[in-house]
């Protein structure tokens, strides 16, 4: 049998020099190990996802084609599969094919072109690529016959997807007529809730159905809000998993007989996700969520030349979870926590923030905001006395001022370092209803938890306390108190207003979000919907309608904010992250 | 002949109730005028552009189909062409067709489906729509035979586009085989530099070539960073223009014989734009730029329920031009100018801001920032003394603090009103190199000039002084002084640093931008490029390389900021606005 290498690597969009060097290093290492064939992920040379850069910057493509020649010249006695954007050079076709070059002994001996071009969710293949109509030639090495597929080409199996096939062609079925002994799938497949179970079932069933070995090589990396989990693997002709690379980490796997280490998956990632019900049980997805985000932070910082992060620690859930994720991604010495109490911040919040910082061992400082806020308030009062305002009684000016002063402070601290980013700590539940301040807590260089809902964050907090090497780093008080921004006092109670008073119970809110994202529910669908929340908390019809009206109105007003969410990591099956979903600000969906 | 109505209207994405009412009102008005046929723009019922809302929110589509029935029930004795998103109801097709329903006497009597689906620049048709392969049936009314096209279907004429046809089919040629006497094109075509000349030449040549009347009905409105100019029109069988609706304004045109008023175009809009050279001559595009932006501001504010704008007036070019555009869009009584001098703001700047405000008659106030900035500086000094910073000597902390304090003030003033938006005044030249402050001058609810370069803004200033009803509203001093943010002092001169010292001459910078956008130039292409700037300003090879290196490096670092530019109006042939061009933050293009 041939000695194969699965090169589960990450490359950078448009950075051809970096990508080519990385690829050549892998090829040289494979040659030192006497490998016969080295397999890279889809579009490895140009770097995926690349947005629109290949449409505008012709030098990227020129450099890419030169680099492909250079890579080819490094393939004495080895074959390499190199994904690249291949110009079609035809006005009446899309500008590129999504291709894999088969390079061997200094030459490009064949080119495989992708046939099925996904153009939904985070995928925009058809914006750039011409679909190939041809069944590709097999690659023969020492008598072994390889059929090569590119990602989506393997996702239209009729026996698996049945009525849900979205293409008219099944490239696998057509390729199998040429009788390959092994299928190779070069992919760039980002991690989303529930996707691993689907992929595992699909690949295994294809291997079994056709009695063929199935090799899947996926990118492990982060780009443009997406964490790619890697988790490359091989199935034998019985559909059994015989090898699995690491998840959320680059890997370099050598195998002689299609077997090797089967690395463990993040906890729960192999479970089938029942899509029909929302039940607050997130156990299947917490470890994957954690690893996706930590990997995302790590890669985003590294690739942009940053090392350190500064964030506000309010003693609340969002900043706490964000802080733990940053520590695990960047190291405690690179995380700077700042407690920024205003006049209405409680002593308990200050204490919780401090204990968290001590537990984690991060850099910590408390900076009271009162002096700065008072001075700015004086300035505002002068303005409001001298300019004709509405004296708008529902104004959130002073609440927002606290959040904005905090953000100014964090950006200033980051400015004072060469390689530090401030962190936006707002979460997905709040993003949906715009319960975060522009230029305030939603401002930053990265937003780690922007696609994690509040109820899931509570579950994640428990999970982290139980499963991190350091147990119980998060003070229990933080996981038990009701969330609240501590930006205003309720005149009736004299206490700061908690978020659920302003909005609605988080389990109810998160359930709305879940059905909107997964089933496209509108207002009317919810009126007769039995909320999981209602099992233990009876909700009157009027109350339900009030909350639903509030949700849809607040969501309507929040769309502007979705457009300026800092870079994050898409986590759920669906999201409002612009990498997947774009809604014009001028629009109405209810 | 039949009496026709060209309903050049605007609708809102997903707001089916509003859209249907508007359409029915138009139909009723057409019936009162005894019209035989009323023509609406492409996708008028669902509202274009709609981003991804039709993919996620099934209630939008349900409501749309119900509304189409209701509209049909209003068509006694009239025929109406209603663009809508038609579900394909087939798993192996895209979810929708881009269709026009022909409704008549209470019934949908035919459906025309779009064949050519643009998927470049601001267009994403293929993400949602299945291309039709069929030639549509003609619509016959009183013996007149109409062939109906949807926008791009008319943009693949071989004699016009020659080698640059991007599709294999020409729907016009195929439709003409059925011998219609009149072609009708239902469109949603946004305004961009140079586009009007191309459309006029194309439609005229098609009418002449086939000896057919040609009716073009386009949306007039604003959505999602795009200004749609309307400018619907009719050509006779000789290719002569016989009627033209208003530009950048809704219109309702009744015609019995294909003739009517030929409204004038914005100055220069009918000129052919020579694409091969950059020459600082913007005269062909200033009126269109002005009208696009004013229309954009007006519609954005109206559709989102805002009436007033507040902006900082620095006495510089960007805030000055922004202010004039706001006054012309919203009325002087709705514009609030705030002069916010810091300790280093010059008296001249303060005077210029004040004179501008007086000339325009807007609300004006001067609010000195010193007290607030000093208090925040104290807070920062406390932070920097107590947290381990790099004491980064190139830090821009204090420069940025001024910009951020200004933004906080503007957002606060806006918060204090029910219907006011703060304005981001940064321009395109600065956006390219990131010469604007996050949470500072690039923050706001709308960014009127984000796609206008600095040299064009100077030309626009002159144009406005000459062409507005009120002449010379802009103080000449503002149009003559070198641009600068006045955020720092040059220790050598004791004066504030002007922008060209920090960066490079604006004519040089804007020429780089122009060739990057229009020709995809990279660093190496520029090295041997003769800049127009060099004609009168010799530039050494070293200087040129320094400026180019500076541009490409600053552009590289600025990509993050492009992702958070507030809603704006796309103006140039190409832009970095995310509606057209998306670049991942993790990427490298040089």
Interface residues (C-beta under 8 A of the other chain):
Chain A: X12 X13 X14 X15 X18 X47 X49 X50 X51 X52 X53 X55 X56 X57 X58 X59 X60 X91 X92 X119 X120 X124 X126 X127 X163 X164 X165 X166 X167 X168 X222 X223 X224 X299 X300 X303 X304 X336 X338 X363 X365 X367 X369 X371 X372 X374 X375 X376 X378 X379 X380 X382 X383 X384 X386 X387 X388 X389 X390 X391 X392 X395 X396 X397 X400 X401 X404 X405 X407 X408 X409 X411 X412 X413 X415 X416 X417 X418 X438 X439 X443 X445 X516 X517 X519 X520 X521 X522 X523 X524 X525 X560 X563 X564 X566 X567 X574 X578 X580 X581 X582 X583 X584 X585 X586 X587 X588 X589 X590
Chain B: X12 X13 X14 X15 X18 X47 X49 X50 X51 X52 X53 X55 X56 X57 X58 X59 X60 X91 X92 X119 X120 X124 X126 X127 X163 X164 X165 X166 X167 X168 X222 X223 X224 X299 X300 X303 X304 X336 X338 X363 X365 X367 X369 X371 X372 X374 X375 X376 X378 X379 X380 X382 X383 X384 X386 X387 X388 X389 X390 X391 X392 X395 X396 X397 X400 X401 X404 X405 X407 X408 X409 X411 X412 X413 X415 X416 X417 X418 X438 X439 X443 X445 X516 X517 X519 X520 X521 X522 X523 X524 X525 X560 X563 X564 X566 X567 X574 X578 X580 X581 X582 X583 X584 X585 X586 X587 X588 X589 X590
